[in-house]
Amino acid sequence: MSTLEACPNVKLLGGKPHGELPSYIREFDVGIVPYKLSDYTSNVYPTKLNEYLSMGIPVVASDLVEIKRFNERHGDIVAIAGDATAFAAAIEESLRHVGPEVTDRRIEVARSNSWSARIEQMAGLIRQAAAARARSEERWDARLRRAYRVARRRAIATAITLAATYFIVFHTQFVWWLAEPLKMSDRPRPADAIVVFAGGAGESGQAGGGYQERVKQAVDLYRAGFAPRMIFSTGFVFTFQEGNLMRSLAMENGVPADVIVLETQAANTYENVARSRQILTANNWHSALIVSSPYHMRRAMMTWHKVAPDIEVVATPVPSSQFYLHTGGPTAEQIRGLLQEYAAIALYWWRGWL
C-alpha cells in the first residue's frame, strides 16, 4: 500500500461499516473494480458492482469473466478494460455518460440483481417444474419405480466398467505400453558437449524432483569420455537457482568447473533448445548428447530437430527415472505426468515448435 499512500491524489480511508457506503458512493463520479487477473479472480463476482449501480454511477472494471457475463445479460452496462491505459480511457469516457436516463438504467439493472428478484426467478422455475410434473399422466410412484430400475441397471453397468477400467489402468502394463512412444534412446557416441535439460517442477510437480539423476547421467557420460564439456539449461528457481545446484553437484563428482556452462533463462523445453543452440553455435560446437527424463525425450528431440536442425544430437536419457520407476501398473501421479507430456507435444505442434 505504500506506493498508493505516496500518491498525492490518493486517500486511503480504511474499512467502513456497510451501512455508510451509500454516503461515500454518492460522492463518486465513477466506481471502479480494479482486479488483477488470476486463477482466483477468474471466479470472482464483485459485490461492489451492484452497490455502484444501485447508486446510479458508471462502473469501469477489469476484464473479469463474471463482469463479461454480467454485460451479456444487461447490455454492456459496465465498461471493461484489459490494461491500465484502457482503464484510464474508460474512466474518462464513462464521465461523459451522464443524465437521468442512463442513471435510471443502472439502478434498474442493480434492482434486477437484488436477492428478492433472484428468489422470484428461482420460485418461477420451481413453479414451472411443478406444473410440468402435474401435467404428467404417469403416477409419481410408477415413475419412481421405473427410474429405480433404470438407475439400478445403469449403476451395475457403471460399476463393472469402472472396476475393469481401474484394474486395467492401475494393475497392468497398459498405460506404460501407451506411453512407450514418448521414449527415445540412442547409443552414446562422441560429441562436442553434453546438454542437460533440468527438471524444474517437472512431471512430478515437485521442485527438484529430477535434476540429480540427470546430473548423474551427464557425469557418467563425461567420465566415459563421450564429450569434454557440459551445458546445464534451466531457468527454474525454487529456494536456489537450479543450475547452480546442478553445477555444484557435478563438481562434487569430479567435473572441473571450467567445462561446465550454465544457461539460466530457459522456462520450458522450447527455450532449453533455443538457448542451448545459441551457446553451441557461439562456441562452434556442432554435436551434443541430450540428457533428460525418459518420457520427456521424444518432445525434446522433436523440438531440437525443428529449432536447431544444424546441431547433431543424440538422445541419452537417464537410464532409470525415480519418478517413473515401475514394476507394475502406474500411480495416479505417473499417469498425470504422462498425460501432461502428450498434451505438451500437442501444444508444441500447435505453436509450430516441432
C-alpha positions in Angstrom: 0.0 0.0 0.0 3.0 2.3 0.4 3.0 3.1 -3.3 -0.6 4.3 -3.2 0.0 6.2 0.1 2.8 8.2 -1.6 0.4 9.5 -4.3 -0.9 13.0 -3.5 -4.2 12.3 -5.2 -5.0 9.0 -3.4 -6.6 8.9 0.1 -6.9 5.5 1.9 -9.9 5.8 4.1 -9.7 2.3 5.7 -12.6 0.0 6.4 -16.1 1.4 6.7 -19.3 -0.1 8.0 -21.5 -1.4 5.2 -24.4 1.0 6.1 -22.2 4.0 5.5 -21.2 3.0 1.9 -24.0 4.9 0.2 -22.8 8.1 1.7 -19.4 7.6 0.1 -20.6 6.2 -3.2 -23.0 9.1 -3.9 -20.0 11.4 -4.0 -18.2 9.2 -6.6 -18.1 10.3 -10.3 -17.3 6.7 -11.3 -17.0 3.4 -9.5 -14.0 1.1 -10.4 -13.5 -2.6 -10.0 -9.7 -2.9 -10.5 -8.9 -6.6 -10.1 -5.6 -8.2 -11.0 -6.4 -11.1 -13.3 -5.5 -14.5 -11.8 -6.9 -18.0 -11.3 -8.6 -16.7 -8.1 -10.3 -13.7 -9.7 -11.5 -15.8 -12.7 -14.2 -16.9 -10.4 -14.9 -13.7 -8.6 -18.3 -11.9 -8.7 -17.6 -8.4 -7.2 -20.3 -7.3 -4.7 -19.3 -3.7 -5.2 -20.6 -3.9 -8.8 -24.3 -3.8 -7.8 -23.5 -1.4 -5.0 -22.2 1.1 -7.5 -25.0 0.6 -10.0 -27.7 0.9 -7.2 -26.4 4.4 -6.7 -26.7 5.1 -10.4 -23.0 5.8 -11.1 -20.9 4.5 -14.1 -18.7 1.5 -13.5 -15.3 0.6 -15.0 -14.0 -2.9 -14.4 -11.1 -5.2 -15.2 -11.7 -7.9 -17.8 -13.2 -10.5 -15.3 -15.2 -13.4 -16.6 -18.2 -12.6 -14.4 -18.2 -9.0 -15.5 -18.4 -10.1 -19.1 -21.3 -12.4 -18.3 -23.0 -9.6 -16.5 -22.7 -7.4 -19.6 -24.1 -10.2 -21.8 -27.2 -10.2 -19.6 -27.6 -6.5 -19.2 -26.3 -4.9 -22.5 -22.7 -3.7 -21.8 -23.7 -1.5 -18.9 -20.2 -1.9 -17.4 -17.1 -0.5 -19.2 -14.4 -3.3 -19.3 -10.7 -2.6 -19.7 -7.9 -5.0 -20.4 -4.9 -2.9 -19.2 -4.1 0.3 -17.3 -4.2 2.6 -20.4 -7.6 1.3 -21.5 -8.8 1.5 -17.9 -7.9 5.2 -17.7 -9.5 5.9 -21.1 -12.7 4.0 -20.0 -12.9 6.2 -16.8 -12.7 9.4 -18.9 -15.3 8.0 -21.3 -17.7 7.0 -18.5 -17.6 10.5 -17.1 -19.3 11.7 -20.3 -22.3 9.3 -19.9 -24.5 11.4 -17.6 -28.2 12.1 -17.5 -31.3 10.7 -15.7 -32.0 8.0 -18.3 -28.6 6.3 -18.0 -28.7 6.7 -14.2 -32.2 5.1 -14.0 -30.9 2.2 -16.3 -28.1 1.5 -13.9 -30.4 1.5 -10.9 -32.8 -0.8 -12.7 -30.0 -3.3 -13.5 -29.0 -3.4 -9.8 -32.6 -3.9 -8.8 -32.9 -6.9 -11.1 -29.9 -8.5 -9.3 -31.3 -8.0 -5.8 -32.0 -11.0 -3.7 -35.8 -10.5 -3.9 -35.6 -10.5 -7.7 -33.4 -13.6 -7.8 -35.6 -15.5 -5.4 -38.6 -14.7 -7.5 -36.7 -16.1 -10.6 -36.0 -19.3 -8.7 -39.6 -19.6 -7.5 -40.7 -19.2 -11.1 -38.6 -22.1 -12.2 -39.9 -24.2 -9.3 -43.5 -23.4 -10.3 -42.8 -24.3 -13.9 -41.3 -27.7 -12.9 -44.2 -28.4 -10.6 -46.7 -27.6 -13.3 -45.0 -29.8 -15.8 -45.0 -32.7 -13.3 -48.6 -32.2 -12.6 -49.5 -32.5 -16.3 -47.8 -35.9 -16.5 -50.3 -38.8 -16.7 -48.0 -41.3 -15.0 -48.3 -41.6 -11.2 -45.3 -40.5 -9.2 -44.8 -43.9 -7.6 -44.8 -45.6 -11.1 -42.2 -43.1 -12.3 -40.2 -43.7 -9.2 -40.1 -47.5 -9.7 -39.3 -47.2 -13.3 -36.5 -44.7 -12.6 -35.2 -47.0 -9.9 -35.0 -50.0 -12.3 -33.2 -47.9 -14.9 -30.8 -46.4 -12.4 -30.0 -49.9 -10.9 -29.2 -51.3 -14.3 -27.0 -48.3 -15.1 -25.3 -48.4 -11.7 -24.4 -52.1 -12.1 -23.0 -51.5 -15.6 -21.2 -48.4 -14.5 -19.7 -50.2 -11.5 -18.4 -53.1 -13.7 -17.0 -50.6 -16.2 -15.2 -48.6 -13.5 -13.8 -51.7 -11.9 -12.5 -53.0 -15.2 -11.0 -49.7 -16.1 -9.4 -49.3 -12.7 -7.8 -52.7 -12.9 -6.5 -52.2 -16.5 -5.1 -48.7 -15.7 -3.6 -49.3 -12.3 -2.8 -53.0 -12.3 -1.5 -53.8 -15.8 1.2 -52.5 -18.2 -1.4 -50.9 -20.4 -0.5 -47.3 -19.6 3.2 -48.0 -19.9 2.5 -49.5 -23.3 0.6 -46.3 -24.3 3.5 -44.2 -23.1 6.2 -46.1 -24.9 6.2 -43.8 -28.0 7.4 -40.9 -25.7 10.7 -42.7 -25.0 13.8 -42.2 -27.2 17.3 -43.5 -26.5 20.4 -43.9 -28.7 23.8 -45.4 -28.0 26.1 -42.6 -26.8 28.8 -41.5 -29.2 31.4 -38.8 -29.1 30.1 -35.2 -29.3 31.2 -31.7 -28.6 29.0 -31.2 -25.5 26.5 -32.9 -23.1 23.3 -30.7 -22.9 21.2 -31.4 -19.8 17.6 -30.1 -19.7 16.9 -29.7 -16.0 13.6 -30.8 -14.4 12.3 -27.7 -12.6 8.9 -28.8 -11.1 8.8 -31.3 -14.0 6.5 -34.2 -14.4 6.4 -34.9 -10.6 5.0 -31.4 -9.8 7.7 -31.2 -7.0 10.6 -28.8 -7.1 14.0 -30.5 -7.6 12.4 -33.8 -8.5 14.6 -34.8 -11.3 17.8 -32.8 -11.6 20.0 -35.1 -9.5 19.5 -38.2 -11.8 20.1 -36.0 -14.8 23.4 -34.7 -13.4 24.5 -38.2 -12.7 23.8 -39.3 -16.3 25.8 -36.3 -17.5 28.7 -37.0 -15.2 28.7 -40.7 -16.3 28.8 -39.6 -20.0 31.6 -37.1 -19.2 33.7 -39.7 -17.3 33.2 -42.2 -20.1 34.8 -39.6 -22.5 31.9 -39.0 -24.8 32.1 -35.2 -24.5 34.6 -32.8 -23.0 32.1 -30.3 -21.6 28.5 -30.0 -20.5 25.7 -27.4 -20.6 23.1 -27.2 -17.9 19.9 -25.4 -19.2 17.4 -24.3 -16.6 15.8 -21.0 -15.5 14.0 -22.7 -12.6 14.4 -21.1 -9.2 12.9 -22.6 -6.0 15.0 -21.8 -3.0 18.2 -21.7 -5.0 18.8 -21.4 -8.8 18.6 -25.0 -10.1 21.5 -24.5 -12.5 23.9 -23.6 -9.6 22.8 -26.7 -7.7 23.5 -28.9 -10.7 26.9 -27.3 -11.3 27.9 -27.8 -7.6 26.7 -31.4 -7.8 28.7 -32.1 -10.9 31.8 -30.5 -9.4 31.4 -32.6 -6.3 31.5 -35.7 -8.6 34.8 -34.7 -10.2 33.8 -32.5 -13.1 36.0 -29.4 -13.4 34.2 -26.0 -13.1 35.7 -24.7 -16.4 34.0 -27.4 -18.5 30.5 -26.5 -17.2 28.4 -23.9 -19.0 25.2 -22.6 -17.3 22.1 -21.4 -19.2 19.8 -19.8 -16.6 16.9 -18.3 -18.5 15.0 -21.2 -20.1 11.5 -21.6 -18.8 10.4 -24.6 -21.0 11.7 -27.2 -23.4 11.5 -24.8 -26.4 13.7 -22.3 -24.6 16.0 -25.0 -23.4 16.7 -25.9 -27.1 16.8 -22.4 -28.4 19.2 -21.1 -25.7 21.4 -24.2 -25.8 21.7 -23.9 -29.5 23.0 -20.3 -29.1 25.7 -21.5 -26.8 26.7 -24.3 -29.1 26.8 -22.1 -32.1 28.7 -19.3 -30.4 31.4 -21.8 -29.4 31.5 -23.6 -32.9 30.2 -26.8 -31.3 28.3 -29.0 -33.8 27.1 -32.0 -31.8 25.6 -32.8 -28.4 24.3 -35.6 -26.2 20.9 -34.7 -24.8 20.1 -35.7 -21.2 16.5 -35.5 -19.9 13.7 -37.7 -18.4 13.0 -40.9 -20.4 9.4 -39.8 -21.2 10.4 -36.3 -22.0 12.9 -37.3 -24.6 10.6 -37.5 -27.6 9.4 -33.9 -27.2 12.9 -32.7 -26.5 14.3 -34.4 -29.7 11.4 -33.3 -31.9 11.8 -29.7 -30.7 15.5 -29.9 -31.3 15.1 -31.1 -34.9 12.7 -28.2 -35.5 14.6 -25.4 -33.7 18.2 -26.4 -34.2 18.5 -28.7 -37.2 22.1 -27.7 -37.7 23.2 -29.3 -34.5 23.6 -33.1 -34.5 22.0 -34.5 -31.3 21.9 -37.9 -29.7 19.1 -38.9 -27.2 20.8 -40.1 -24.0 18.1 -40.0 -21.3 18.6 -41.1 -17.7 18.6 -44.9 -17.6 16.2 -45.1 -14.7 13.9 -42.3 -13.6 12.9 -42.3 -9.9 9.6 -40.7 -10.7 8.7 -43.1 -13.4 10.1 -46.2 -11.7 7.7 -49.1 -12.1 7.3 -52.8 -11.8 3.5 -53.0 -12.2 0.8 -50.6 -13.0 1.3 -46.8 -12.7 0.4 -44.5 -9.9 -2.0 -41.6 -10.4 0.9 -39.1 -10.3 2.7 -41.1 -13.0 -0.4 -41.1 -15.2 -0.7 -37.3 -14.8 2.9 -36.9 -15.8 2.4 -39.0 -19.0 -0.8 -37.2 -19.9 1.0 -33.9 -19.4 3.7 -34.9 -21.8 1.3 -35.9 -24.5 -0.6 -32.7 -24.0 2.7 -30.7 -24.3 3.5 -32.4 -27.6 0.1 -31.4 -28.9 0.6 -27.8 -27.7 4.1 -27.6 -29.2 2.8 -28.9 -32.5 0.0 -26.2 -32.5 2.6 -23.5 -31.7 4.9 -24.7 -34.5 7.7 -25.7 -32.2 8.0 -29.2 -33.5 
